[in-house]
Amino acid sequence: MAEAYLSAKRYVYIWADGIHLQARLEDEKQCILVLIGATPEGRKELVGFTDGARESAQD
């Protein structure tokens, strides 16, 4: 994940999840790790994302 300054942000809850996508005709799935933060006002914001480990079709 790229570094960001979050000291000015306030989140009451943060969700972390992995989304598996299969791109093109590859046998492996790509995992995208995503962080979503909920503000005190109830708004959801994308905190960050990055690529994760690959999952083979044999799993």
N, C-alpha and C positions, 0 to 999 in steps of 0.2 A: 504494500500500500504506500502511496506517496504520502510524505509527511505534510501535515497541515496543522495550523495553530488553532486549537479548539478551546483555548482558555477563555475566550469571550462567549463561548456557547454553553448552554445549560440544557442537559437532557435528563428527563425523569425516568426514561427507559431506553435501552438500546437492544435491538434485535440483531443477531448474527445468524446468517444462514448461507448454505452452499446451494447453488443452482447448477444442475448438470445439464449441459447442452451437447448435442452431437452435431458437429459442423461438417458439412460436405459429405464425402463418402468415407471418412475415416472410421476405423474400428473403435477408436478410443473416444470417450466423452471428455469434454473439458469442464472443469468445475470453476465457477466464478463465486468467490467469497464476497458477501455483501453485508454492510453494516447500515442499519436504519435507526435513526434516533427520534424519539418523541419529545417535543418541547413541552414546557409547562402549559402552554396554550392549547395543546392537543394536536399541533401540526407535526407531520412526519417529514423528516429530511434525510436525504442520502448523505451518510457520514463518509463512506468510502467503499471501494471495491478493488479487488485484485484477482488475478488468476490463481487457481489452486492446483492441487494434485490431479493427475489424470486417472481415469478409471477405465480399465480394459473391458472389452465386450465379453470376456470370459468370466467376469465377476458376477 
